[in-house]
Amino acid sequence: MLGNAMSSGRVRTRRAALGLALTVAAATALTGCSALGSDDSNASSNGGGLEKSKIKVSIMPTTDLGPFWLAQDGGYFKAEGLEVEQIVAKSGQESMQKAISGEADIALSTYTPFFVAKSKGAADVTLVADGTSVNAKSNAIVTVPNSSVKTVNDLKDKRIAITAMNTASDILTKSVMKDHGVDFSGVKWTLIPLPNMAAALKDNQVDAAYMPEPMLTQAAKTVGATPVIDINTGASQDFPLTGYGSATKWVQANPKTLAAFQRAMKKATSDAINDRSKVEPLLVKYAKIDEDTAKLLTLPGYGSVLDARRLQRVPDLLLQMGVITSKVDAAPMIAPQATN
């Protein structure tokens, strides 16, 4: 009887062990992980392996980056299995070029360089995530008290500081001038990096400058800069301003990595919109502004998911302004948007 009991016990033990082994094997098959261990460095939050766990994103240190910095410091990228390195560019044009050349995987830029490049066949670019829209007092043409420019009508034939040609800085300046019947054909466009514009105004190197936040508030404090006109008017009201783009070949080769980036940005953007206090310390840290300026400045309209109808305003304005010579459809340039 004892032998039979022991034999029966061994059978039950073997069956239990076999059942456990089958359970582990089934779980392994479902998750795609090895039962002997897993390398989760490329694992995103949905369990899918990423093509790349380390990516480089080209940026400009403006308030447009609030959600990006929140995703970075708040662990949103990490939760998706991403390690993100930021590369600073001097302008949207330069930022886009970093993505085209492969120096960066994704680039933040004003939308205009992306559409100009597409129109001219200069690069095959895909838009991957939204960034910002113009808000009241978030972007403006400014001057200083000793300048001859007092109103928008005074901008004719003047020296206006912008970051680069065919970016939002000159296109939206032209749009505002056109709305007010001011000829911009004789404007002397002066290319100056954003951090240097306030000094250029003070030293009379230019008569006016296109500035986004936080440069607007900083320039007001340091050189007494005052707005000539808010960009959030007329044809440029609520205008799509910045977004993230990539070389199309990178998008096609890295769909899971891109989806992870989009999910992280979507969550961070939602939190940035709902709680400004999460963004202000990041502007102090990364945009190198003081706490008072961070509290005073006007944030742009943050977004993350791209909408073709809204985005079509950009190439339509470029066509209207003669920057591009044929219509460009925004919809085919938009990458699939992550839904969760």
Secondary structure, 3 states (H helix, E strand, C coil): CHHHHHHHHHHHHHHHHHHHHHHHHHHHHHHCCECCECCHHHECCCCCECCCCEEEEEECCCHHHHHHHHHHHCCHHHHCCCEEEEEECCCHHHHHHHHHHCCCCEEEEEHHHHHHHHHHCCCCEEEEEEEEECCCCCEEEEECCCCCCCCHHHHCCCEEEECCCCCHHHHHHHHHHHHCCCCCCCCEEEECCHHHHHHHHHCCCCCEEEEECCHHHHHHHHHCCEEEEECCCHHHCCCEEEEEEEEHHHHHHCHHHHHHHHHHHHHHHHHHHHCHHHCHHHHHHHCCCCHHHHHHCCCCEECCCCCHHHHCHHHHHHHHCCCCCCCCCCHHHECCCCCC
